């Protein structure tokens, strides 16, 4: 993927380079430093440091998302002509590395603002204390199983670790890759025995979804005493929906990979998959389907909530949803998803999904274009450094140093501007401390897990409702799940990054007995920011006001 992206950038640069030289010479007639920034916070910080001495431009413009962004030919040419390029980190701007490898600009000064911040801030442990090593033992394995037996295992820690987020993985042998078992997130595992032997292990994750501890592999022996089980592979389908849930709930690459290794294909069977391909070919002139509710990205364990909308009228209500791990893979039916609503707790791998509406004869009436569901845990690093006013001061200093390197004559200006802005940031930090330090309720619930640095800085606890959408109304079971979380933590507010006043957000609030409010994550130059003309300092002060509705 990176190689292809890099090739695209090279081609774009060649095609665009001829027409860009005249434009750039006109842009630099005033002799100002040219500074290109990746996304909104970097743009805001660079403007504060540069003042009137530089032309600062923004690559990821209003409404665009830094995760899905791909630089255009114009962007590439701009960086090739720039004096300074400012970005945060590869965990946020995954495309920055390929962009810089493609750039042919020997004079370019690169400011990676996460430098220095990462080593200074141990985000994985907010109280700064080392967790004692934990050993995990898998208990309950029998000497052998028969195909179709229910394997029941428990993962036990030796010192009572406080974390409760588990993943279970299988592989056929030591020569194979581990594959996650879908929808198994507790220390207890129930898994239907297949035909072949396999290994299993349990992994415990911390609150930032980084691996905290793991067990040694345990071998599961399948011994049918030389007999072929039941009626061959068809018997596996008679074990019912429980086996489907353990094997291929969404047909994702991890769970499905294991299914292929072990010889159990339980999503809907080969016949139905072939039937779907045949039916699709007969759907000439069918209506189109649009999938709405897709977020820019999800974290492992988030619930992906989508809805299929038919662009037309029909009385049919029977839907199927299909997934694949990539364009070269076959579509697999997703069990348990037979309405226009799709709710799935992802297992950590990106996938494509499409919706198909069937008529009364089970033929394809309409289907959507595939959409890509991006699962991005930022390599288990929280990239949202800019939401901590103290760490922002370090980012600003990195930008200052880059500007001075590119323009030594402007050193005095850049140092003066940096000092002034960092004084504002320090004042903002002190206001947060004063407002929050005596609060007894220190938990806040968010739509998307972006505020870990802010929570760490001010000794708060962030609870994320992964995948909560402002476009798709959650199912009753999902509403109940959110309601339980709200009751457990006794929180009055659910915070959204944007769209807090949408009808969906209001419905969730009404059903769960909460209210809605906005917390700006500042990843995107949103409509709310533009309409209220909020800069970084002002937006963070708005965040403080909102936080005080929960943190009291």
Secondary structure per residue as TSV (DSSP state, phi and psi in degrees):
chain	resnum	aa	ss	phi	psi
A	1	X	-	360.0	-44.7
A	2	X	H	-66.0	-38.8
A	3	X	H	-63.1	-42.5
A	4	X	H	-64.8	-42.4
A	5	X	H	-62.1	-42.9
A	6	X	H	-62.3	-41.5
A	7	X	H	-62.3	-41.1
A	8	X	H	-59.8	-41.5
A	9	X	H	-65.5	-40.5
A	10	X	H	-60.8	-48.8
A	11	X	H	-61.0	-41.0
A	12	X	H	-62.7	-40.9
A	13	X	H	-64.3	-42.9
A	14	X	H	-62.8	-46.0
A	15	X	H	-67.9	-36.6
A	16	X	H	-89.7	-20.9
A	17	X	H	-58.6	-39.0
A	18	X	H	-61.8	-40.3
A	19	X	H	-86.9	-11.3
A	20	X	H	-86.7	-24.0
A	21	X	H	-64.0	-43.0
A	22	X	H	-64.6	-40.6
A	23	X	H	-62.5	-44.4
A	24	X	H	-66.5	-34.7
A	25	X	H	-66.6	-33.9
A	26	X	H	-69.7	-39.6
A	27	X	H	-64.0	-32.4
A	28	X	T	-97.5	21.3
A	29	X	T	-64.2	-27.9
A	30	X	T	-81.1	-6.5
A	31	X	-	74.9	15.8
A	32	X	-	-78.5	155.6
A	33	X	E	-64.8	137.1
A	34	X	E	-100.3	117.0
A	35	X	E	-119.9	119.6
A	36	X	E	-104.6	129.3
A	37	X	E	-116.8	154.4
A	38	X	S	-76.6	-63.9
A	39	X	S	-138.6	-179.3
A	40	X	H	-52.7	-52.3
A	41	X	H	-58.8	-39.3
A	42	X	H	-64.4	-37.6
A	43	X	H	-63.8	-46.6
A	44	X	H	-62.9	-45.6
A	45	X	H	-66.4	-41.5
A	46	X	H	-65.1	-38.3
A	47	X	H	-63.3	-39.4
A	48	X	H	-64.4	-38.9
A	49	X	H	-77.2	-41.8
A	50	X	H	-74.4	-33.7
A	51	X	G	60.8	-135.3
A	52	X	G	-88.9	1.0
A	53	X	G	-84.7	-11.7
A	54	X	E	-138.8	154.0
A	55	X	E	-93.9	113.4
A	56	X	E	-106.0	124.8
A	57	X	E	-119.7	159.2
A	58	X	E	-117.2	127.0
A	59	X	S	-78.4	-53.0
A	60	X	S	-86.9	98.8
A	61	X	-	-82.6	-175.3
A	62	X	T	-55.0	131.0
A	63	X	T	85.5	-14.8
A	64	X	-	-85.7	159.9
A	65	X	-	-113.7	132.1
A	66	X	T	-66.4	-26.4
A	67	X	T	-70.4	-43.1
A	68	X	T	-90.7	-5.6
A	69	X	-	-65.9	141.0
A	70	X	-	-128.7	122.1
A	71	X	-	-57.0	139.2
A	72	X	-	-84.9	173.3
A	73	X	H	-60.1	-37.2
A	74	X	H	-65.4	-40.2
A	75	X	H	-61.0	-46.0
A	76	X	H	-60.0	-46.3
A	77	X	H	-63.1	-35.8
A	78	X	H	-64.3	-43.8
A	79	X	H	-65.9	-35.2
A	80	X	H	-63.7	-24.4
A	81	X	H	-102.7	-4.3
A	82	X	-	-80.5	163.1
A	83	X	S	-93.1	-34.8
A	84	X	E	-138.5	138.0
A	85	X	E	-119.5	127.1
A	86	X	E	-116.5	126.1
A	87	X	E	-143.5	173.5
A	88	X	-	-92.3	-67.0
A	89	X	-	-164.3	164.1
A	90	X	T	-67.6	-23.1
A	91	X	T	-68.5	-28.3
A	92	X	T	-94.3	-56.7
A	93	X	-	-101.5	82.2
A	94	X	T	-62.1	-21.5
A	95	X	T	-85.7	-8.5
A	96	X	H	-64.2	-40.1
A	97	X	H	-62.3	-46.3
A	98	X	H	-65.3	-38.0
A	99	X	H	-60.5	-46.8
A	100	X	H	-70.4	-32.8
A	101	X	H	-66.1	-28.7
A	102	X	H	-84.7	-26.4
A	103	X	-	-66.2	134.8
A	104	X	-	-112.7	78.7
A	105	X	-	-146.1	92.1
A	106	X	T	-65.5	-26.1
A	107	X	T	-87.7	-4.4
A	108	X	-	-65.6	130.1
A	109	X	E	-101.6	125.3
A	110	X	E	-104.5	127.4
A	111	X	E	-110.5	102.6
A	112	X	E	-93.9	101.9
A	113	X	T	-73.0	-13.7
A	114	X	T	-74.6	-15.1
A	115	X	T	-58.9	135.0
A	116	X	T	85.7	-36.1
A	117	X	H	-71.0	-43.3
A	118	X	H	-62.6	-42.5
A	119	X	H	-74.0	-24.2
A	120	X	H	-85.3	-15.0
A	121	X	-	-128.2	110.1
A	122	X	-	-86.1	86.2
A	123	X	T	-69.5	-19.9
A	124	X	T	-71.6	-13.8
A	125	X	-	-145.2	99.8
A	126	X	T	-67.1	-27.4
A	127	X	T	-92.9	0.8
A	128	X	-	76.8	1.9
A	129	X	-	-94.6	141.8
A	130	X	-	-74.5	134.4
A	131	X	-	-78.1	137.7
A	132	X	-	-67.3	146.0
A	133	X	-	-57.3	144.2
A	134	X	-	-120.8	134.6
A	135	X	-	-104.3	138.8
A	136	X	E	-117.1	132.6
A	137	X	E	-121.9	132.1
A	138	X	E	-90.3	123.6
A	139	X	E	-116.6	154.5
A	140	X	-	105.0	-3.4
A	141	X	-	-71.2	131.3
A	142	X	-	-84.5	168.6
A	143	X	S	-62.2	-37.7
A	144	X	-	-160.3	166.0
A	145	X	B	-131.2	160.9
A	146	X	-	-101.2	153.1
A	147	X	T	-55.5	128.2
A	148	X	T	99.1	-13.6
A	149	X	-	-66.6	151.4
A	150	X	E	-91.1	116.8
A	151	X	E	-85.4	122.4
A	152	X	E	-118.6	116.7
A	153	X	E	-127.3	157.3
A	154	X	E	-131.7	138.4
A	155	X	E	-100.7	123.8
A	156	X	E	-121.3	130.1
A	157	X	E	-94.6	156.1
A	158	X	S	-93.6	-7.4
A	159	X	S	-136.8	21.8
A	160	X	-	63.0	51.8
A	161	X	-	-58.1	144.9
A	162	X	S	-78.4	-14.1
A	163	X	-	-80.8	151.4
A	164	X	-	-132.4	10.7
A	165	X	E	-99.3	112.5
A	166	X	E	-114.0	154.5
A	167	X	E	-132.1	146.4
A	168	X	E	-115.1	141.4
A	169	X	E	-130.9	149.3
A	170	X	E	-129.6	158.6
A	171	X	E	-154.2	155.9
A	172	X	S	-73.5	-39.8
A	173	X	S	-157.5	178.0
A	174	X	T	-65.6	-16.4
A	175	X	T	-84.8	-6.9
A	176	X	S	-105.5	160.8
A	177	X	-	-76.7	148.6
A	178	X	-	-71.7	141.6
A	179	X	E	-125.9	132.2
A	180	X	E	-70.6	142.2
A	181	X	-	-86.0	119.8
A	182	X	T	-60.3	142.1
A	183	X	T	60.7	32.0
A	184	X	-	-120.4	99.7
A	185	X	-	-123.2	12.4
A	186	X	S	-114.9	178.4
A	187	X	S	-79.0	-4.5
A	188	X	E	-107.3	137.1
A	189	X	E	-126.5	130.8
A	190	X	E	-120.7	122.4
A	191	X	E	-143.8	133.7
A	192	X	E	-79.3	127.9
A	193	X	-	-66.7	134.7
A	194	X	-	-97.5	-145.4
A	195	X	S	-93.7	-36.0
A	196	X	S	-104.7	158.5
A	197	X	-	-63.9	154.0
A	198	X	E	-157.8	168.9
A	199	X	E	-108.5	151.7
A	200	X	E	-135.5	147.6
A	201	X	E	-144.0	158.3
A	202	X	E	-116.9	139.3
A	203	X	E	-126.7	131.0
A	204	X	E	-101.1	131.1
A	205	X	E	-109.0	149.7
A	206	X	-	-84.6	-173.8
A	207	X	T	-69.0	-16.1
A	208	X	T	-100.3	15.1
A	209	X	S	57.0	42.9
A	210	X	-	-108.4	145.9
A	211	X	E	-60.4	123.7
A	212	X	E	-100.8	-39.8
A	213	X	E	-162.2	156.6
A	214	X	E	-144.6	156.2
A	215	X	B	-85.4	166.8
A	216	X	-	-73.8	150.4
A	217	X	-	-62.9	144.1
A	218	X	E	-118.4	130.7
A	219	X	E	-85.8	130.6
A	220	X	E	-103.4	117.0
A	221	X	-	-96.7	123.8
A	222	X	B	-104.2	116.0
A	223	X	-	-131.0	104.8
A	224	X	-	-94.6	14.7
A	225	X	T	56.3	38.8
A	226	X	T	81.1	0.9
A	227	X	-	-98.4	144.6
A	228	X	-	-78.6	124.9
A	229	X	-	-66.0	129.7
A	230	X	T	48.6	-124.2
A	231	X	T	-105.1	35.5
A	232	X	T	78.4	-149.8
A	233	X	H	-65.5	-26.3
A	234	X	H	-63.3	-28.5
A	235	X	H	-59.6	-35.0
A	236	X	H	-58.2	-30.5
A	237	X	H	-75.6	-18.8
A	238	X	T	-82.4	-3.8
A	239	X	T	-75.3	-11.5
A	240	X	-	91.1	-170.3
A	241	X	H	-66.7	-26.5
A	242	X	H	-59.7	-42.2
A	243	X	H	-67.8	-37.2
A	244	X	H	-60.6	-41.1
A	245	X	H	-63.8	-37.8
A	246	X	H	-75.9	-24.9
A	247	X	H	-98.3	-53.9
A	248	X	H	-141.7	50.8
A	249	X	S	-57.7	-35.8
A	250	X	S	-123.1	6.0
A	251	X	-	68.9	21.1
A	252	X	-	-71.1	164.9
A	253	X	H	-65.2	-31.7
A	254	X	H	-74.5	-55.9
A	255	X	H	-64.1	-36.7
A	256	X	H	-72.3	-33.3
A	257	X	H	-60.1	-43.1
A	258	X	H	-63.0	-41.0
A	259	X	H	-59.9	-40.0
A	260	X	H	-64.6	-40.5
A	261	X	H	-64.0	-41.9
A	262	X	H	-85.9	-8.2
A	263	X	T	85.2	14.0
A	264	X	-	-113.2	120.5
A	265	X	-	-115.0	96.2
A	266	X	-	-114.7	6.7
A	267	X	S	-66.5	-61.8
A	268	X	S	-145.0	2.9
A	269	X	H	87.8	155.2
A	270	X	H	-63.7	-34.2
A	271	X	H	-61.5	-44.4
A	272	X	H	-69.7	-37.2
A	273	X	H	-61.9	-45.3
A	274	X	H	-64.3	-39.7
A	275	X	H	-61.5	-39.7
A	276	X	H	-63.0	-42.3
A	277	X	H	-61.1	-41.5
A	278	X	H	-66.2	-44.8
A	279	X	H	-64.2	-37.8
A	280	X	H	-59.1	-36.6
A	281	X	H	-67.7	-18.0
A	282	X	T	-96.4	4.2
A	283	X	-	-92.8	53.8
A	284	X	T	-74.2	138.6
A	285	X	T	70.6	14.7
A	286	X	-	-70.3	159.8
A	287	X	-	-68.1	159.3
A	288	X	E	-94.1	159.3
A	289	X	E	-125.5	135.1
A	290	X	E	-113.1	133.7
A	291	X	E	-98.3	126.4
A	292	X	E	-120.0	161.4
A	293	X	-	102.4	0.3
A	294	X	-	-69.0	127.8
A	295	X	-	-85.0	162.8
A	296	X	S	-64.0	-33.3
A	297	X	-	-163.5	165.8
A	298	X	B	-130.1	159.3
A	299	X	-	-100.9	158.9
A	300	X	T	-54.8	130.1
A	301	X	T	94.3	-14.8
A	302	X	-	-63.9	150.0
A	303	X	E	-89.4	119.1
A	304	X	E	-82.9	116.3
A	305	X	E	-116.8	117.9
A	306	X	E	-133.3	163.0
A	307	X	E	-139.0	140.0
A	308	X	E	-97.4	127.7
A	309	X	E	-115.4	121.2
A	310	X	E	-76.6	127.6
A	311	X	S	-86.9	70.2
A	312	X	S	157.5	-168.4
A	313	X	-	-118.8	139.5
A	314	X	-	-161.5	153.9
A	315	X	-	-92.9	0.6
A	316	X	-	-79.4	143.5
A	317	X	-	-127.4	1.2
A	318	X	E	-93.7	110.9
A	319	X	E	-111.7	151.5
A	320	X	E	-126.4	144.9
A	321	X	E	-116.0	140.5
A	322	X	E	-127.2	148.8
A	323	X	E	-134.2	160.7
A	324	X	E	-152.5	156.2
A	325	X	S	-85.4	-14.7
A	326	X	S	-174.4	171.3
A	327	X	T	-63.2	-24.8
A	328	X	T	-86.6	-2.5
A	329	X	S	-98.2	159.1
A	330	X	-	-78.2	149.2
A	331	X	-	-72.0	139.0
A	332	X	E	-124.2	133.0
A	333	X	E	-66.6	142.2
A	334	X	-	-100.2	120.8
A	335	X	T	-70.8	147.6
A	336	X	T	78.3	8.2
A	337	X	-	-120.4	87.8
A	338	X	-	-127.2	21.0
A	339	X	S	-124.0	-177.5
A	340	X	S	-75.2	-8.9
A	341	X	E	-97.8	138.9
A	342	X	E	-123.4	121.4
A	343	X	E	-132.2	121.5
A	344	X	E	-147.5	128.4
A	345	X	E	-84.3	110.7
A	346	X	-	-71.3	157.8
A	347	X	-	-108.3	10.2
A	348	X	S	112.0	0.2
A	349	X	-	-121.0	137.8
A	350	X	-	-65.8	154.4
A	351	X	E	-158.0	160.6
A	352	X	E	-95.5	151.0
A	353	X	E	-142.3	147.6
A	354	X	E	-143.1	157.1
A	355	X	E	-114.2	138.4
A	356	X	E	-127.7	127.0
A	357	X	E	-97.4	127.7
A	358	X	E	-104.7	147.2
A	359	X	-	-86.0	-173.4
A	360	X	T	-68.5	-18.4
A	361	X	T	-97.3	12.6
A	362	X	S	67.4	26.0
A	363	X	-	-97.1	153.1
A	364	X	E	-67.9	120.5
A	365	X	E	-94.1	-40.2
A	366	X	E	-158.6	153.1
A	367	X	E	-148.5	156.8
A	368	X	E	-85.9	165.6
A	369	X	-	-73.0	149.3
A	370	X	-	-64.3	144.8
A	371	X	E	-123.2	154.0
A	372	X	E	-101.5	126.7
A	373	X	E	-99.0	112.1
A	374	X	-	-93.3	120.2
A	375	X	B	-101.6	114.4
A	376	X	-	-133.0	105.0
A	377	X	-	-93.9	13.8
A	378	X	G	53.3	41.1
A	379	X	G	53.2	38.9
A	380	X	G	60.9	24.8
A	381	X	-	-121.3	136.5
A	382	X	-	-78.3	117.6
A	383	X	-	-86.5	-2.5
A	384	X	-	-84.3	51.4
A	385	X	G	-58.1	-37.0
A	386	X	G	-67.0	-6.4
A	387	X	G	-90.6	3.4
A	388	X	S	-109.5	108.7
A	389	X	H	-59.7	-24.3
A	390	X	H	-74.6	-45.7
A	391	X	H	-69.8	-28.1
A	392	X	H	-59.9	-34.5
A	393	X	H	-60.4	-35.1
A	394	X	H	-70.9	-38.0
A	395	X	H	-63.0	-41.5
A	396	X	H	-62.9	-38.5
A	397	X	H	-65.0	-36.8
A	398	X	H	-64.9	-40.8
A	399	X	H	-64.0	-43.4
A	400	X	H	-55.1	-48.6
A	401	X	H	-63.4	-37.1
A	402	X	H	-66.5	-41.6
A	403	X	H	-65.9	-39.6
A	404	X	H	-64.9	-39.7
A	405	X	H	-63.0	-39.8
A	406	X	H	-78.7	-26.2
A	407	X	-	-142.5	75.8
A	408	X	G	-57.1	-30.7
A	409	X	G	-66.8	-19.9
A	410	X	G	-95.1	11.0
A	411	X	H	-52.4	-47.2
A	412	X	H	-61.8	-41.4
A	413	X	H	-65.3	-46.3
A	414	X	H	-65.9	-39.3
A	415	X	H	-66.5	-40.5
A	416	X	H	-65.0	-45.2
A	417	X	H	-64.6	-38.9
A	418	X	H	-63.8	-44.3
A	419	X	H	-61.4	-42.5
A	420	X	H	-65.3	-45.1
A	421	X	H	-69.1	-39.9
A	422	X	H	-67.1	-28.4
A	423	X	H	-64.9	-39.8
A	424	X	H	-65.0	-40.8
A	425	X	H	-65.7	-38.4
A	426	X	H	-66.7	-39.2
A	427	X	H	-63.9	-40.4
A	428	X	H	-61.1	-45.4
A	429	X	H	-58.9	-45.3
A	430	X	H	-65.9	-34.1
A	431	X	H	-65.5	-40.6
A	432	X	H	-60.8	-47.0
A	433	X	H	-59.1	-48.4
A	434	X	H	-63.1	-37.6
A	435	X	H	-76.5	-28.2
A	436	X	H	-110.7	-14.8
A	437	X	T	-64.8	-30.6
A	438	X	T	-98.1	5.2
A	439	X	-	-67.4	137.3
A	440	X	S	-88.1	-35.7
A	441	X	-	-91.7	115.4
A	442	X	-	-121.4	17.5
A	443	X	E	-106.4	137.9
A	444	X	E	-136.1	145.7
A	445	X	E	-109.8	129.4
A	446	X	E	-123.3	158.4
A	447	X	S	-72.1	-33.3
A	448	X	S	-142.9	136.5
A	449	X	S	-76.5	89.4
A	450	X	-	-126.6	-6.5
A	451	X	-	-111.5	30.9
A	452	X	H	-64.9	-42.6
A	453	X	H	-64.4	-43.2
A	454	X	H	-63.3	-43.2
A	455	X	H	-62.8	-42.9
A	456	X	H	-62.0	-43.4
A	457	X	H	-61.5	-38.4
A	458	X	T	-112.5	20.7
A	459	X	T	56.6	49.3
A	460	X	-	-112.5	167.8
A	461	X	E	-119.1	120.6
A	462	X	E	-94.5	126.5
A	463	X	E	-114.3	123.3
A	464	X	E	-105.0	133.9
A	465	X	-	-95.3	85.3
A	466	X	T	-57.4	128.1
A	467	X	T	84.1	4.8
A	468	X	-	-63.5	124.4
A	469	X	-	-106.5	151.5
A	470	X	S	-99.0	4.7
A	471	X	S	-112.5	-26.0
A	472	X	S	-122.4	124.9
A	473	X	-	-71.9	129.6
A	474	X	-	-65.3	156.9
A	475	X	-	-70.1	163.0
A	476	X	H	-55.8	-37.8
A	477	X	H	-67.5	-36.9
A	478	X	H	-69.1	-38.8
A	479	X	H	-60.2	-43.7
A	480	X	H	-62.8	-39.8
A	481	X	H	-62.1	-44.4
A	482	X	H	-65.5	-40.4
A	483	X	H	-60.9	-39.8
A	484	X	H	-63.5	-41.0
A	485	X	H	-63.7	-42.4
A	486	X	H	-62.0	-43.2
A	487	X	H	-66.2	-41.1
A	488	X	H	-59.4	-43.1
A	489	X	H	-99.3	-2.0
A	490	X	T	52.6	53.3
A	491	X	-	-107.7	140.1
A	492	X	S	-93.6	-11.6
A	493	X	E	-130.2	141.6
A	494	X	E	-112.0	123.3
A	495	X	E	-93.9	132.7
A	496	X	E	-112.5	150.9
A	497	X	S	-72.3	-41.9
A	498	X	S	-153.9	163.4
A	499	X	-	79.1	21.2
A	500	X	T	-64.2	-21.7
A	501	X	T	-96.9	9.1
A	502	X	S	-69.4	160.1
A	503	X	H	-64.0	-34.1
A	504	X	H	-65.8	-47.0
A	505	X	H	-60.3	-40.0
A	506	X	H	-66.8	-36.6
A	507	X	H	-64.1	-46.3
A	508	X	H	-59.2	-42.4
A	509	X	H	-62.1	-45.1
A	510	X	H	-64.1	-40.1
A	511	X	H	-73.7	-25.3
A	512	X	H	-108.4	1.8
A	513	X	T	69.5	31.9
A	514	X	-	-119.9	179.0
A	515	X	E	-119.5	171.1
A	516	X	E	-115.8	152.3
A	517	X	E	-154.5	167.7
A	518	X	E	-107.7	134.8
A	519	X	-	-121.1	121.7
A	520	X	-	-79.5	121.7
A	521	X	-	-88.5	-11.8
A	522	X	-	64.6	14.2
A	523	X	S	-66.4	-33.4
A	524	X	S	-125.0	142.7
A	525	X	-	-76.8	86.0
A	526	X	-	-79.0	168.5
A	527	X	H	-61.4	-38.7
A	528	X	H	-61.0	-42.7
A	529	X	H	-64.1	-43.6
A	530	X	H	-67.9	-43.0
A	531	X	H	-64.1	-37.9
A	532	X	H	-89.8	-1.9
A	533	X	T	52.6	52.6
A	534	X	-	-98.6	128.0
A	535	X	-	-88.3	-173.8
A	536	X	H	-59.3	-51.2
A	537	X	H	-59.6	-46.6
A	538	X	H	-64.4	-41.0
A	539	X	H	-64.9	-39.5
A	540	X	H	-68.5	-31.0
A	541	X	H	-70.1	-35.8
A	542	X	H	-63.2	-39.2
A	543	X	H	-61.5	-40.0
A	544	X	H	-62.8	-43.4
A	545	X	H	-60.5	-43.1
A	546	X	H	-66.1	-42.4
A	547	X	H	-59.8	-34.2
A	548	X	T	-69.6	-10.4
A	549	X	T	-71.4	-27.5
A	550	X	T	-105.7	-42.6
A	551	X	-	-88.0	101.3
A	552	X	-	-132.2	360.0
